[in-house]
Amino acid sequence: MREKLLGVISAVAVSCAMILVGCSSRKINSSNNVKPPVKTKQEESPYKEYGYNIEASLSKYKNALQNSDTKKVKIYCIGESNTRGEYSSDEVNKSWVGIMKSYLQNKYGNGGEGFISIYEGALPAGTKGRWTLGKGWSVSGASREFISNVGGFGGCFGISNKNTSSATLIFTGTNLDLLYAKAKDGGTATVTIDGKEVGTINCLDESLSFSNKVSYSGLDSITHTLVITPNRAANIFIEGAIASSSKAGIEVDKIAISSKVASYFNTPLTKKIWDVLPEPDLVLISFGINESGRGNSVEDYKSNMIGLVTYWQGRGSNVCLVANQKPADSWTTNWPAYVASMYEIADTYNTGIIDIYKAFYKDYTAAQKAGFFGMTANDYSGGSGTNTAHPSDKGYKYIGEVIYGNLQ
């Protein structure tokens, strides 16, 4: 009996030991099966596929972005109607330049409105331009007939034509640089900001000169009204103004006139004018639509683009080409050749490319069906319809996002 009892006790002891081992084993296995936290991987911008040679060619600009909280990062956008934002419902804010600028400033700081060309005063009311020109004023260089730069930082200038009516600018910022030209038939004008006289400008000189500058600072960070009133029947020449809000952050200067081609800005006069202002960190250059539509040779276009690229690189700026979307065949059938020449420039001169041609599916019909193209002439509602070359608000927003996605 005693032997049987010992056998039972022994069996129970073995069973308990096995249970304990099993429990211990389960604890170990349970610990091994706990998955470590998933490391979050930052998603690459889906728009990176439309950028070419970006990191290699834009290193100076990208490095400047890292210090945008302490220094100004300047970007020039040089081009024609697509850069201007023609057929958007608000060229200041809904052009691709406006969209790109908004994204960059939200992330890296707002350095101000940048260059506000007098050209805005020559555009239809639907464009929501910030300049308003009084009776008798005109803008030299705004006409489609000009084929060579007439002068001025933005490629054009406003003329009072010996009228005493005013030119008015609505701007936001704490500082403003007013750019004006001088000539033999120039005169003086009184300048006021928010109704208070802040000085005069003198456009009279024996020799022609551009981008003379007078600066106004210490303004409140609100919207202001600048008024330029000629003092007598003499000519006043206004190129535009550069509005800034900070010594740091992003500033974008738009230099864009409809119907122009690359050769318009690739002149000794243009470069002499640009020489007097500090070089930007980055220059975006976008031409070709007008050259291709007029049947200009790809070789001529490429030569003028190289002239612009090498000028800005010689100034120390990074350069990125923006290849426009393909218009309808009624506009041109040769657009792929122009885009190919941009890639050749990028490879030879180490520029970047942001390929909107590719982003718009390389096909007008597909892009138009997606709502990326514009509407009938002078209808600034931003819908998608019959315009065969210019984007709609939706198209411009997409372009701005693609460009921002590669420049951030």
C-alpha positions as CSV (number, residue, x, y, z in Angstrom):
1,M,0.0,0.0,0.0
2,R,2.8,2.3,1.0
3,E,4.6,1.6,-2.3
4,K,1.4,2.4,-4.3
5,L,1.0,5.7,-2.4
6,L,4.6,6.7,-3.2
7,G,4.0,5.8,-6.8
8,V,0.9,8.1,-6.9
9,I,2.8,11.0,-5.2
10,S,5.7,10.5,-7.6
11,A,3.3,10.6,-10.6
12,V,1.6,13.8,-9.3
13,A,5.0,15.4,-8.8
14,V,6.1,14.6,-12.3
15,S,2.8,16.0,-13.7
16,C,3.1,19.2,-11.7
17,A,6.7,19.7,-12.9
18,M,5.6,19.2,-16.5
19,I,2.8,21.7,-16.0
20,L,5.2,24.2,-14.6
21,V,7.6,23.7,-17.5
22,G,4.8,24.1,-19.9
23,C,3.7,27.3,-18.3
24,S,7.3,28.6,-18.3
25,S,7.6,27.6,-22.0
26,R,4.4,29.4,-22.8
27,K,5.6,32.5,-21.1
28,I,8.8,32.4,-23.1
29,N,7.0,31.8,-26.4
30,S,4.6,34.6,-25.6
31,S,7.5,36.9,-25.0
32,N,9.1,35.9,-28.3
33,N,5.9,36.5,-30.3
34,V,5.5,40.1,-29.2
35,K,6.2,42.1,-32.4
36,P,8.4,45.2,-32.0
37,P,6.7,48.6,-32.9
38,V,6.6,49.2,-36.6
39,K,9.0,52.0,-37.6
40,T,7.2,54.7,-39.5
41,K,8.8,55.3,-42.8
42,Q,8.4,58.7,-44.4
43,E,6.6,58.4,-47.6
44,E,8.4,59.8,-50.6
45,S,6.4,62.4,-52.5
46,P,4.5,60.8,-55.3
47,Y,5.6,63.7,-57.5
48,K,9.3,62.8,-57.3
49,E,8.9,60.7,-60.4
50,Y,8.4,63.8,-62.4
51,G,11.7,65.3,-61.3
52,Y,15.0,64.6,-63.0
53,N,18.5,65.3,-61.7
54,I,17.0,67.3,-58.8
55,E,19.3,66.4,-55.9
56,A,22.5,66.6,-57.9
57,S,21.7,70.0,-59.5
58,L,19.9,71.8,-56.7
59,S,22.2,71.1,-53.8
60,K,22.9,74.8,-53.0
61,Y,19.2,75.6,-53.0
62,K,18.4,72.5,-50.9
63,N,21.1,73.4,-48.4
64,A,19.7,76.9,-48.2
65,L,16.3,75.5,-47.3
66,Q,17.8,74.0,-44.1
67,N,18.6,77.5,-42.9
68,S,15.4,79.2,-44.1
69,D,14.5,80.1,-40.5
70,T,17.5,82.5,-40.3
71,K,18.0,83.6,-44.0
72,K,16.0,84.5,-47.0
73,V,15.7,81.8,-49.8
74,K,15.0,83.5,-53.1
75,I,13.4,81.8,-56.1
76,Y,12.9,83.4,-59.5
77,C,10.3,81.9,-61.9
78,I,11.0,83.1,-65.4
79,G,8.6,82.2,-68.2
80,E,5.5,83.0,-70.3
81,S,1.7,82.7,-69.9
82,N,1.8,79.3,-68.2
83,T,4.2,80.7,-65.6
84,R,2.1,83.8,-65.4
85,G,-1.0,81.6,-64.6
86,E,-3.1,82.8,-67.6
87,Y,-6.7,81.3,-67.4
88,S,-6.5,80.7,-63.7
89,S,-9.2,82.4,-61.7
90,D,-6.6,84.2,-59.5
91,E,-3.2,84.6,-61.0
92,V,-1.6,85.7,-57.7
93,N,-2.7,82.7,-55.7
94,K,-4.0,80.0,-58.1
95,S,-1.2,80.0,-60.7
96,W,1.3,77.2,-60.3
97,V,3.7,79.8,-59.0
98,G,1.2,80.9,-56.4
99,I,0.4,77.3,-55.3
100,M,4.1,76.4,-55.1
101,K,4.9,79.5,-53.1
102,S,2.1,78.9,-50.7
103,Y,3.3,75.4,-49.9
104,L,7.0,76.4,-49.6
105,Q,6.2,79.4,-47.4
106,N,3.9,77.3,-45.1
107,K,6.8,74.8,-44.6
108,Y,9.9,77.0,-44.6
109,G,8.6,80.5,-43.6
110,N,7.0,83.5,-45.4
111,G,9.6,85.9,-46.7
112,G,7.0,88.1,-48.4
113,E,5.0,88.6,-51.6
114,G,8.2,89.1,-53.7
115,F,8.3,90.9,-57.0
116,I,5.0,92.4,-58.1
117,S,5.4,93.3,-61.8
118,I,3.7,96.4,-63.3
119,Y,2.6,93.9,-65.9
120,E,-0.3,93.0,-63.5
121,G,-1.7,96.5,-64.2
122,A,-2.1,95.7,-67.9
123,L,-4.1,92.5,-67.4
124,P,-7.9,92.0,-67.4
125,A,-9.8,92.5,-64.1
126,G,-10.4,88.8,-63.8
127,T,-6.7,88.1,-63.1
128,K,-7.0,90.0,-59.8
129,G,-3.8,92.0,-60.3
130,R,-2.3,94.1,-57.5
131,W,-1.4,97.1,-59.7
132,T,-4.1,99.5,-61.0
133,L,-3.0,102.0,-63.6
134,G,-4.7,105.4,-64.0
135,K,-6.0,106.9,-67.2
136,G,-3.4,107.2,-69.9
137,W,-0.9,104.7,-68.5
138,S,0.4,101.8,-70.6
139,V,2.9,99.0,-70.1
140,S,5.8,98.7,-72.6
141,G,6.6,95.1,-73.2
142,A,3.1,93.7,-72.6
143,S,2.2,93.7,-76.2
144,R,2.4,90.4,-78.1
145,E,4.4,92.1,-80.9
146,F,7.6,92.6,-78.8
147,I,10.2,90.1,-79.5
148,S,13.2,91.6,-77.6
149,N,13.2,92.7,-74.0
150,V,12.3,96.3,-73.7
151,G,13.9,96.7,-70.2
152,G,13.1,96.4,-66.6
153,F,13.6,93.7,-64.0
154,G,10.5,91.9,-65.1
155,G,10.9,92.5,-68.8
156,C,8.5,95.4,-69.0
157,F,7.7,98.8,-67.4
158,G,4.7,101.1,-67.0
159,I,4.7,104.6,-68.6
160,S,2.5,107.5,-67.4
161,N,2.6,108.9,-71.0
162,K,2.7,112.5,-69.5
163,N,-0.5,112.0,-67.6
164,T,-0.9,113.0,-64.0
165,S,-3.2,110.1,-63.1
166,S,-1.9,107.7,-60.4
167,A,-0.5,104.1,-60.4
168,T,-1.7,102.2,-57.3
169,L,-0.3,99.0,-55.7
170,I,-2.0,96.9,-53.1
171,F,0.7,94.9,-51.2
172,T,1.3,93.1,-47.9
173,G,4.5,93.4,-46.0
174,T,6.8,95.3,-43.8
175,N,9.3,96.4,-46.5
176,L,8.9,97.5,-50.1
177,D,11.5,98.2,-52.8
178,L,10.0,100.3,-55.6
179,L,11.8,99.7,-59.0
180,Y,11.7,102.4,-61.6
181,A,13.6,103.6,-64.8
182,K,15.1,106.9,-65.8
183,A,15.3,108.6,-69.2
184,K,15.6,112.1,-70.8
185,D,11.9,112.7,-70.8
186,G,11.3,111.5,-67.3
187,G,9.8,113.5,-64.4
188,T,9.1,113.3,-60.7
189,A,6.3,111.7,-58.8
190,T,5.0,111.8,-55.3
191,V,4.8,108.5,-53.4
192,T,2.3,107.8,-50.6
193,I,1.7,104.7,-48.5
194,D,-1.7,104.4,-46.8
195,G,-2.3,108.1,-47.6
196,K,0.9,109.3,-46.0
197,E,3.6,110.9,-48.2
198,V,6.8,108.9,-48.0
199,G,8.9,110.7,-50.6
200,T,9.4,111.3,-54.3
201,I,11.0,109.5,-57.2
202,N,12.9,111.2,-60.0
203,C,12.7,109.5,-63.4
204,L,14.7,112.2,-65.2
205,D,18.3,111.5,-66.3
206,E,20.4,112.1,-69.4
207,S,21.0,108.4,-69.9
208,L,18.5,105.5,-69.9
209,S,18.8,103.3,-66.8
210,F,16.7,100.6,-65.3
211,S,15.9,99.1,-61.8
212,N,16.7,102.2,-59.9
213,K,15.4,101.5,-56.4
214,V,13.9,103.3,-53.4
215,S,13.1,101.4,-50.3
216,Y,10.4,101.8,-47.6
217,S,10.7,99.9,-44.3
218,G,9.2,99.8,-40.9
219,L,5.7,99.2,-42.1
220,D,3.1,97.2,-40.1
221,S,2.7,93.6,-41.3
222,I,-0.7,94.3,-42.9
223,T,-2.0,95.1,-46.4
224,H,-0.9,98.6,-47.6
225,T,-1.8,100.9,-50.5
226,L,1.0,102.5,-52.4
227,V,0.1,105.4,-54.7
228,I,2.5,107.0,-57.3
229,T,1.3,110.4,-58.6
230,P,3.2,112.2,-61.4
231,N,3.8,115.8,-60.4
232,R,3.5,117.2,-63.9
233,A,3.1,116.2,-67.5
234,A,6.3,114.2,-67.8
235,N,6.9,110.5,-68.0
236,I,7.1,108.2,-65.0
237,F,8.6,104.7,-65.6
238,I,7.6,102.0,-63.1
239,E,8.9,98.4,-63.3
240,G,7.2,97.0,-60.2
241,A,7.9,96.5,-56.5
242,I,9.4,93.8,-54.3
243,A,7.4,93.3,-51.1
244,S,8.9,91.4,-48.2
245,S,7.8,90.5,-44.7
246,S,11.0,89.0,-43.1
247,K,14.7,88.6,-43.6
248,A,14.2,84.9,-43.5
249,G,11.9,82.4,-45.2
250,I,10.9,81.9,-48.9
251,E,10.5,84.7,-51.4
252,V,9.3,83.9,-54.9
253,D,9.7,86.5,-57.7
254,K,7.6,85.9,-60.8
255,I,9.0,87.2,-64.1
256,A,6.5,86.1,-66.7
257,I,4.8,87.7,-69.7
258,S,2.4,86.1,-72.1
259,S,3.4,85.2,-75.6
260,K,7.1,85.6,-74.9
261,V,9.9,83.1,-75.9
262,A,13.2,82.4,-74.3
263,S,15.1,84.8,-76.6
264,Y,13.1,87.7,-75.1
265,F,15.0,87.4,-71.9
266,N,18.3,86.1,-73.4
267,T,19.7,89.5,-74.2
268,P,22.6,91.6,-73.0
269,L,20.2,94.3,-71.9
270,T,18.2,91.9,-69.7
271,K,21.3,90.5,-68.1
272,K,22.7,94.0,-67.4
273,I,19.5,94.8,-65.6
274,W,19.5,91.5,-63.6
275,D,23.1,92.1,-62.7
276,V,22.2,94.9,-60.3
277,L,20.1,92.7,-58.0
278,P,21.3,89.8,-55.7
279,E,21.3,86.4,-57.3
280,P,18.5,84.0,-56.3
281,D,19.2,80.6,-54.8
282,L,17.1,78.9,-57.4
283,V,15.8,79.9,-60.9
284,L,13.0,78.0,-62.5
285,I,12.9,78.6,-66.3
286,S,9.9,77.6,-68.4
287,F,9.6,78.3,-72.1
288,G,8.9,76.4,-75.3
289,I,5.2,76.5,-75.8
290,N,5.3,79.7,-77.8
291,E,8.4,78.6,-79.8
292,S,6.8,75.3,-80.7
293,G,3.4,77.0,-81.6
294,R,5.2,79.4,-83.9
295,G,7.3,76.7,-85.6
296,N,10.6,78.0,-84.2
297,S,13.4,75.5,-84.5
298,V,14.3,73.3,-81.5
299,E,18.0,74.2,-82.1
300,D,17.2,78.0,-81.7
301,Y,15.1,77.4,-78.7
302,K,17.8,75.2,-77.1
303,S,20.5,77.8,-77.7
304,N,18.5,80.6,-76.0
305,M,17.7,78.3,-73.1
306,I,21.4,77.5,-72.7
307,G,22.0,81.3,-72.6
308,L,19.6,81.7,-69.7
309,V,20.9,78.6,-67.9
310,T,24.6,79.6,-68.1
311,Y,23.9,83.2,-67.1
312,W,22.2,82.2,-63.8
313,Q,24.7,79.5,-63.1
314,G,27.4,82.1,-63.7
315,R,25.7,84.2,-61.0
316,G,25.9,81.3,-58.6
317,S,22.2,80.2,-58.8
318,N,20.9,76.6,-59.1
319,V,18.7,76.2,-62.2
320,C,15.7,73.9,-62.8
321,L,13.8,73.7,-66.1
322,V,10.0,73.3,-66.1
323,A,8.8,71.3,-69.1
324,N,5.3,72.5,-69.8
325,Q,2.3,70.2,-70.5
326,K,1.6,69.2,-74.1
327,P,-1.0,71.3,-75.8
328,A,-3.5,70.1,-78.4
329,D,-2.1,69.1,-81.8
330,S,-3.8,72.2,-83.2
331,W,-1.2,74.2,-81.3
332,T,1.9,72.0,-82.0
333,T,2.8,68.4,-82.8
334,N,6.5,68.9,-82.0
335,W,6.4,69.3,-78.3
336,P,8.2,66.0,-77.4
337,A,11.3,67.3,-79.3
338,Y,11.4,70.4,-77.2
339,V,11.1,68.4,-74.0
340,A,13.9,66.1,-75.2
341,S,16.2,69.2,-75.7
342,M,15.6,70.2,-72.1
343,Y,16.9,66.8,-71.0
344,E,20.0,67.3,-73.1
345,I,20.5,70.7,-71.4
346,A,20.1,69.1,-68.0
347,D,22.7,66.4,-68.8
348,T,25.2,68.8,-70.2
349,Y,24.8,71.8,-67.8
350,N,23.7,69.9,-64.7
351,T,20.3,71.5,-64.3
352,G,17.2,69.9,-62.9
353,I,14.0,69.2,-64.8
354,I,10.4,69.0,-63.5
355,D,8.5,67.3,-66.3
356,I,4.9,68.6,-66.4
357,Y,4.6,67.0,-69.9
358,K,5.0,63.6,-68.2
359,A,2.8,64.6,-65.3
360,F,0.0,65.5,-67.8
361,Y,0.2,62.0,-69.3
362,K,2.1,63.2,-72.3
363,D,-1.3,63.6,-74.0
364,Y,-3.6,66.5,-74.3
365,T,-6.8,64.5,-74.5
366,A,-6.1,62.5,-71.4
367,A,-5.2,65.6,-69.4
368,Q,-8.2,67.5,-70.7
369,K,-10.5,64.7,-69.6
370,A,-8.9,64.8,-66.1
371,G,-10.0,68.5,-66.0
372,F,-6.4,69.9,-66.2
373,F,-7.0,72.3,-69.1
374,G,-8.6,75.7,-69.3
375,M,-11.6,77.3,-70.8
376,T,-12.7,79.8,-73.4
377,A,-10.8,83.0,-73.8
378,N,-11.1,85.6,-71.0
379,D,-13.3,83.3,-68.9
380,Y,-11.4,83.2,-65.6
381,S,-13.8,80.8,-63.8
382,G,-11.2,78.1,-63.7
383,G,-13.3,75.4,-65.3
384,S,-12.0,72.9,-67.8
385,G,-13.1,73.3,-71.4
386,T,-11.8,74.4,-74.8
387,N,-8.5,76.2,-74.2
388,T,-5.9,74.0,-75.8
389,A,-2.8,75.2,-74.1
390,H,-3.4,76.7,-70.7
391,P,-4.4,74.8,-67.5
392,S,-7.5,75.2,-65.5
393,D,-7.4,76.0,-61.7
394,K,-7.2,72.3,-61.2
395,G,-4.4,71.9,-63.6
396,Y,-2.4,74.8,-62.2
397,K,-2.9,73.4,-58.7
398,Y,-1.6,70.0,-59.8
399,I,1.5,71.6,-61.5
400,G,2.2,73.6,-58.3
401,E,2.0,70.5,-56.2
402,V,4.3,68.5,-58.6
403,I,6.9,71.3,-58.5
404,Y,6.7,71.8,-54.7
405,G,7.0,68.0,-54.3
406,N,10.4,68.2,-56.0
407,L,11.6,71.4,-54.4
408,Q,10.9,70.7,-50.8
